[in-house]
Amino acid sequence: MNAPSKLYEGKAKILYATDDPGILLTYFKDDATAFNAQKRGNIAGKGAINCAISTHLFQLLEAHGIATHWIDSPAPTEMRVKAVKILPIEVVVRNIAAGSLCQQTGIALGTVLAEPLVDLYYKNDSLGDPLLTLQRLLLMQLATAEQAEQLRLKALAINQILSAFFQSCGITLVDFKLEFGLDAQQQILLADEISPDTCRLWNQAERDPARRVMDKDRFRQDLGNVEAGYQQVLERVLAQPIQLGG
Ligand code: UDP
């Protein structure tokens, strides 16, 4: 067998081709970046932790009828996924105000939103991932109106499943980012990863705003114990069996 050929190297993952054109191999790295890669670092063991958490959450979502790109995870830092064409849209769901929502609106950190907010961003590092309007999304032909509505509905459905799951782990799902792709049949599949790199997760046993953080904000804000936060998320997630919900 030939050495796997690298298709793409991102900030946290590397994508390889496999012998099957319909299947790609994702390798999860320990590298961490924040603020559009202006801050760089390494979180020991992060690749394996994020791969394991994403694996569990993709299985959970599949069990609830959400189509994902996940096939299997043959090694601790490796995931085999269905080849999809990634839509250049970051779909963020927010349950509690944090991060850029607070910075851009003045809403206080920790404000519980009356209903989940879905924000779409243009996935483009050189432009700094700007917030999209539906009209701009259509103008730029990033997706059709129907696809944009499907993304919104899928993101809200995923939020319900993940929020209930994290609640059972004693963790509050504050907000998270999703990416979707189109398969050969133009079906929308959930892609990328779901991990403490892409979610804000607060430990419900801690009230202190710095101590409660279990996600990449520990790295972004230099809160220390970054690995420990990720590790604790992994342990709690793996302790919860995947159950079919209503
Ligand atoms: N997020 C992400 N990748 C990005 C931008 C955001 O995974 O390129 C996640 C982030 O971890 C958080 C959520 O999306 O869980 C909302 O992030 P926000 O818009 O508040 O931006 P940030 O404060 O992270 O710059």
Residues whose N, C-alpha, C, O or C-beta is under 5 A from the ligand:
A	BS01	UDP	V92 A98 G99 S100 L101 D175 F176 K177 D197 T198 C199 R200
